[in-house]
Amino acid sequence: MFSLHPSYRRPDFAVLLTVCLTAPAQAGPLSLEQALNQALAGNPGLAEIKARADALASVPPQAGSLPDPFLSFGALNVPTNDFSLNQDQMTMMEVAVSQQLPFPGKLGLAERAAQQEAIGAAKDADEARLRLARDIRLSWWALFYYDRTLGILAESRDWMAKLADIADQRYRLGQAEQSDSLLARLELTKLRDKTLELINMRHGEAARLNVLLDRSSDSTLELPSEAAFSFPELSAEPALLDQAQAQRPLLAQKQAAIEAAQNRLDLAKKEYLPDLNLGFGYAFRQNAPNGEFRSDFANFRLSINLPLYAATKQSKQVDQRQSELMRERYALHDAERSVQADVTTALAAYHHAHERLSLFEKELLPQARGTLDSLTASYRVGKIAFADVLRAQLSVFDYQVQYWNALTTSQQALARLAAALGKETL
């Protein structure tokens, strides 16, 4: 765990606040944990995907249910000369009910296909949650890096201003050239330009994070001045790849899509088999005009559909479903390769950033600061050229920025690795 260097000073945000003067105020610094909680609870994109998954979860019972039966009423054999209901003995009023019965196995396949689609939608929601958590971390750490760099630039401007004053004093005493002072002023102006550029980059990143948090894009975002950095012990790459294969929701979603496509293919093959339609009717007859009793009629019906156009209908549907199944299998294979690349890339980035961090912390920064202190003392007594001091100071500033870049890059790599493994955090 690392915390901010005690010499770190918060950046001057005067320019930034001027640019964002009308932005809504934020109630205190936004920690990474707060940002994650807000986004996962209120992000509309994530809510949309969850709502889709909830909707698809209601489909399987529908797909596995029988079609609704038909209830019909009719008047049969009514004479058109007087529309009498008792003149002809074959005139009757009928009530009938019919039920379509798909061939055994069709409903089960349709229900299982819908179940797999619902499972895939739920896994898609899990994947979206992982992506959102990853994006929040990436954006938050980017802002943290910008804030640290702005602080370094503020220190750099202060130091450069002091160095320019020293150059002015030595020039007035005839101990240095005027070019030393002019060079210091030039570097000071360049630092101001870098500050403005970085503020603009921070403003854009803050807008992106605000969108993820479901807030107005111009809302002011202030981050804490300190943050905890974690450097967990990671397993070897093969073990991590196995974890991703077992835990990544994206792969589970693709596998569910394959199962759904297989069920739809099996269902298409069953479409060659006819469905049944059973019906029962009861017809009421009135007695004859002379009072003679007439018995009511009952009827039963059984009908099937005939796949007479199988060559252009059922066969083509089977071809379609086979192609869809192959598409889903290719999609799974492509997703597996993509996940493997994500794990490998994030792991390499983490190790690289960690090694650079150790190099800056233990070697480059101490050496650069020692060199700067020595050269500054020598310049005050006129033993070395001003350009040597300036180069040494710029090296210190550059190493400080790279130190914070390596630190935040390591945390961003962990965020990418966690998402690639199917986890919100490591």
Rosetta blueprint (number, residue, H / E / L):
1 M L
2 F E
3 S L
4 L L
5 H L
6 P L
7 S L
8 Y L
9 R L
10 R L
11 P L
12 D L
13 F L
14 A H
15 V H
16 L H
17 L H
18 T H
19 V H
20 C L
21 L L
22 T L
23 A L
24 P L
25 A L
26 Q L
27 A L
28 G L
29 P L
30 L L
31 S L
32 L H
33 E H
34 Q H
35 A H
36 L H
37 N H
38 Q H
39 A H
40 L H
41 A H
42 G H
43 N L
44 P H
45 G H
46 L H
47 A H
48 E H
49 I H
50 K H
51 A H
52 R H
53 A H
54 D H
55 A H
56 L H
57 A H
58 S L
59 V H
60 P H
61 P H
62 Q H
63 A H
64 G L
65 S L
66 L L
67 P L
68 D L
69 P L
70 F E
71 L E
72 S E
73 F E
74 G E
75 A E
76 L E
77 N L
78 V L
79 P L
80 T L
81 N L
82 D L
83 F L
84 S L
85 L L
86 N L
87 Q L
88 D L
89 Q L
90 M L
91 T L
92 M E
93 M E
94 E E
95 V E
96 A E
97 V E
98 S E
99 Q E
100 Q E
101 L E
102 P L
103 F L
104 P L
105 G L
106 K H
107 L H
108 G H
109 L H
110 A H
111 E H
112 R H
113 A H
114 A H
115 Q H
116 Q H
117 E H
118 A H
119 I H
120 G H
121 A H
122 A H
123 K H
124 D H
125 A H
126 D H
127 E H
128 A H
129 R H
130 L H
131 R H
132 L H
133 A H
134 R H
135 D H
136 I H
137 R H
138 L H
139 S H
140 W H
141 W H
142 A H
143 L H
144 F H
145 Y H
146 Y H
147 D H
148 R H
149 T H
150 L H
151 G H
152 I H
153 L H
154 A H
155 E H
156 S H
157 R H
158 D H
159 W H
160 M H
161 A H
162 K H
163 L H
164 A H
165 D H
166 I H
167 A H
168 D H
169 Q H
170 R H
171 Y H
172 R H
173 L L
174 G L
175 Q L
176 A L
177 E L
178 Q H
179 S H
180 D H
181 S H
182 L H
183 L H
184 A H
185 R H
186 L H
187 E H
188 L H
189 T H
190 K H
191 L H
192 R H
193 D H
194 K H
195 T H
196 L H
197 E H
198 L H
199 I H
200 N H
201 M H
202 R H
203 H H
204 G H
205 E H
206 A H
207 A H
208 R H
209 L H
210 N H
211 V H
212 L H
213 L L
214 D L
215 R L
216 S L
217 S L
218 D L
219 S L
220 T L
221 L L
222 E L
223 L L
224 P L
225 S L
226 E L
227 A L
228 A L
229 F E
230 S L
231 F L
232 P L
233 E L
234 L L
235 S L
236 A L
237 E H
238 P H
239 A H
240 L H
241 L H
242 D H
243 Q H
244 A H
245 Q H
246 A H
247 Q H
248 R L
249 P H
250 L H
251 L H
252 A H
253 Q H
254 K H
255 Q H
256 A H
257 A H
258 I H
259 E H
260 A H
261 A H
262 Q H
263 N H
264 R H
265 L H
266 D H
267 L H
268 A H
269 K H
270 K H
271 E L
272 Y L
273 L L
274 P L
275 D L
276 L E
277 N E
278 L E
279 G E
280 F E
281 G E
282 Y E
283 A E
284 F E
285 R L
286 Q L
287 N L
288 A L
289 P L
290 N L
291 G L
292 E L
293 F L
294 R L
295 S L
296 D L
297 F E
298 A E
299 N E
300 F E
301 R E
302 L E
303 S E
304 I E
305 N L
306 L L
307 P L
308 L L
309 Y L
310 A L
311 A L
312 T L
313 K L
314 Q H
315 S H
316 K H
317 Q H
318 V H
319 D H
320 Q H
321 R H
322 Q H
323 S H
324 E H
325 L H
326 M H
327 R H
328 E H
329 R H
330 Y H
331 A H
332 L H
333 H H
334 D H
335 A H
336 E H
337 R H
338 S H
339 V H
340 Q H
341 A H
342 D H
343 V H
344 T H
345 T H
346 A H
347 L H
348 A H
349 A H
350 Y H
351 H H
352 H H
353 A H
354 H H
355 E H
356 R H
357 L H
358 S H
359 L H
360 F H
361 E H
362 K H
363 E H
364 L H
365 L H
366 P H
367 Q H
368 A H
369 R H
370 G H
371 T H
372 L H
373 D H
374 S H
375 L H
376 T H
377 A H
378 S H
379 Y H
380 R H
381 V L
382 G L
383 K L
384 I L
385 A L
386 F H
387 A H
388 D H
389 V H
390 L H
391 R H
392 A H
393 Q H
394 L H
395 S H
396 V H
397 F H
398 D H
399 Y H
400 Q H
401 V H
402 Q H
403 Y H
404 W H
405 N H
406 A H
407 L H
408 T H
409 T H
410 S H
411 Q H
412 Q H
413 A H
414 L H
415 A H
416 R H
417 L H
418 A H
419 A H
420 A H
421 L H
422 G L
423 K L
424 E L
425 T L
426 L L
